[in-house]
Amino acid sequence: MAELDLAALNVSTHDALALALLGGTVEGINDRGVIATANIPPNTVIAQIPLTSTISSSALLANVEEFSALSTFANSSSSLSDDDLICLAIILSRKESCPHPYLSTFSGFTNNLPATFDSTIFLTPGSLPHNLLKGTNLMHSTAMLQNQIAQDHAVLLKLLQDFSMVHVDMKDFFPTTEEDFGLEDYVHGLFSVYSRACDLSMSVEGRDAGRVRLLCPFLDMLNHSTTSKVFYEFDTETGSVKIKTGEDEILKDSEVTLNYGPLPNSKLLLFYGFSLPNNAHDFAELFVPLNPDLALYSSKLELLKTLSPTYLPSQPFQIKKGGAIPSTLLSLLRIMPLIDLDGVDATFPISDSNELGVLSALEGALQGMSQAISGNLLLVGDDRKAEEDVNSIAEYEKVRIYVESELEILSTALQEVRGRISAIQEGLEGCD
Ligand SMILES: C[S@@+](CC[C@H](N)C(=O)[O-])C[C@H]1O[C@@H](n2cnc3c(N)ncnc32)[C@H](O)[C@@H]1O
């Protein structure tokens, strides 16, 4: 991979910073980072990147002659997301003969993006980590994302084809065939965005102007650490993104990192391709949809909404690491079988025996999920011992961290449910 020429993009960085190969487990894939070659004091600007040197919708759609083909396309395609636009810009700029002069200035940067990305969507069916994921929440979201990407690709290709038919004068600006804009190109562009783009809060004349998604050279080289105090902000005066050290000094020879946010391993694996041991942000998801065919469906939905205004009938419940069973989940289970809603206060057990039914249903669901996962861990664990391929083992270990965490969350939830069941049973026995 060629050296990344930051100066060509007018990106200025602190003298005590160097891009380096870090030597991770899977060599060559997203393996680079930024190292401090000397101590850097707190509150120091370590990089400045003009907004025009970033790939973002606001820069791409600015009313400048050179961007007109892209702006016309984006404005005529209302369903085009910021991610799609940045993705398209990446694909176009990587072409040897990029027809957009502005985008071609990014070719050094975009050709330096990793050739491949790690995400659970790239796991080969039947491989160790893929087998390990069976029955987990992450397997579900991986499949959903895979389908979504395939659909979005087809829609975007159609938009490009339709646009080129209508705007014949601009037809040479955009790819219109599978060959020029294949699913693989789209996936590469999208994962460049998912794993490297950031959201920037902008203000215009002191007023909040919302958040802009952008791919920012150099900032996209910082790896994630939950302890990093490094941050970035938009500097209106210079029209640039400034990266600052924050309240901590950065010591010589240490890696300069960024905190990507409170992300659970399921998101880290899906969008960034790595996982963190003991991730406090992990959660397990339980799908308990409120079926529209249920008796009194709309009254039940209304009741749940009064209990939890954010409740959506099709969305899963999150069981947080170390957290309690969500009270809305218990309410849903109590409300679901009711056939008469008069006088029901869903926040409290309807009766001990009803509550026992609710808790037993929950116990069964949690037990089923736990058993599926622990079964995978046992089965795949044996294959793991025989596996010799280093990359495959590295992928397996990343996924194992997530799977064990999900199992731990489910086990804690099961203990809580069983504790409640025992307490009710003891109470009922006490009444005899
Ligand atoms: C914003 S890029 C950082 C630069 C990247 N390492 C490279 O070589 O171009 C994010 C990617 O870096 C890797 N990464 C970032 N933080 C990491 C971490 N804490 N552990 C393992 N990999 C990490 C992941 O592959 C992630 O998708």
Ligand as a Chemical Component Dictionary entry (heavy atoms), coordinates in Angstrom:
data_LIG
# 
_chem_comp.id                   LIG 
_chem_comp.type                 NON-POLYMER 
_chem_comp.pdbx_formal_charge   0 
_chem_comp.three_letter_code    LIG 
# 
loop_
_chem_comp_atom.comp_id 
_chem_comp_atom.atom_id 
_chem_comp_atom.alt_atom_id 
_chem_comp_atom.type_symbol 
_chem_comp_atom.charge 
_chem_comp_atom.model_Cartn_x 
_chem_comp_atom.model_Cartn_y 
_chem_comp_atom.model_Cartn_z 
_chem_comp_atom.pdbx_ordinal 
LIG C1  C1  C 0  -10.840 4.265  12.005 1  
LIG S1  S1  S 1  -9.995  2.849  11.482 2  
LIG C2  C2  C 0  -8.455  3.008  12.334 3  
LIG C3  C3  C 0  -7.255  2.781  11.409 4  
LIG C4  C4  C 0  -7.066  1.372  10.957 5  
LIG N1  N1  N 0  -6.456  0.590  12.044 6  
LIG C5  C5  C 0  -6.224  1.233  9.685  7  
LIG O1  O1  O 0  -5.316  0.389  9.640  8  
LIG O2  O2  O -1 -6.471  1.905  8.706  9  
LIG C6  C6  C 0  -10.917 1.655  12.371 10 
LIG C7  C7  C 0  -10.452 0.227  12.181 11 
LIG O3  O3  O 0  -9.249  -0.007 12.920 12 
LIG C8  C8  C 0  -9.300  -1.245 13.631 13 
LIG N2  N2  N 0  -9.374  -0.941 15.079 14 
LIG C9  C9  C 0  -9.665  0.242  15.647 15 
LIG N3  N3  N 0  -9.610  0.168  16.983 16 
LIG C10 C10 C 0  -9.273  -1.101 17.283 17 
LIG C11 C11 C 0  -9.084  -1.809 18.512 18 
LIG N4  N4  N 0  -9.203  -1.209 19.699 19 
LIG N5  N5  N 0  -8.750  -3.120 18.432 20 
LIG C12 C12 C 0  -8.632  -3.751 17.233 21 
LIG N6  N6  N 0  -8.800  -3.138 16.037 22 
LIG C13 C13 C 0  -9.119  -1.829 16.054 23 
LIG C14 C14 C 0  -10.574 -1.939 13.177 24 
LIG O4  O4  O 0  -10.245 -2.756 12.088 25 
LIG C15 C15 C 0  -11.451 -0.775 12.738 26 
LIG O5  O5  O 0  -12.406 -1.143 11.772 27 
# 
loop_
_chem_comp_bond.comp_id 
_chem_comp_bond.atom_id_1 
_chem_comp_bond.atom_id_2 
_chem_comp_bond.value_order 
_chem_comp_bond.pdbx_ordinal 
LIG C1  S1  SING 1  
LIG S1  C2  SING 2  
LIG S1  C6  SING 3  
LIG C2  C3  SING 4  
LIG C3  C4  SING 5  
LIG C4  N1  SING 6  
LIG C4  C5  SING 7  
LIG C5  O1  DOUB 8  
LIG C5  O2  SING 9  
LIG C6  C7  SING 10 
LIG C7  O3  SING 11 
LIG C7  C15 SING 12 
LIG O3  C8  SING 13 
LIG C8  N2  SING 14 
LIG C8  C14 SING 15 
LIG N2  C9  SING 16 
LIG N2  C13 SING 17 
LIG C9  N3  DOUB 18 
LIG N3  C10 SING 19 
LIG C10 C11 SING 20 
LIG C10 C13 DOUB 21 
LIG C11 N4  SING 22 
LIG C11 N5  DOUB 23 
LIG N5  C12 SING 24 
LIG C12 N6  DOUB 25 
LIG N6  C13 SING 26 
LIG C14 O4  SING 27 
LIG C14 C15 SING 28 
LIG C15 O5  SING 29 
# 
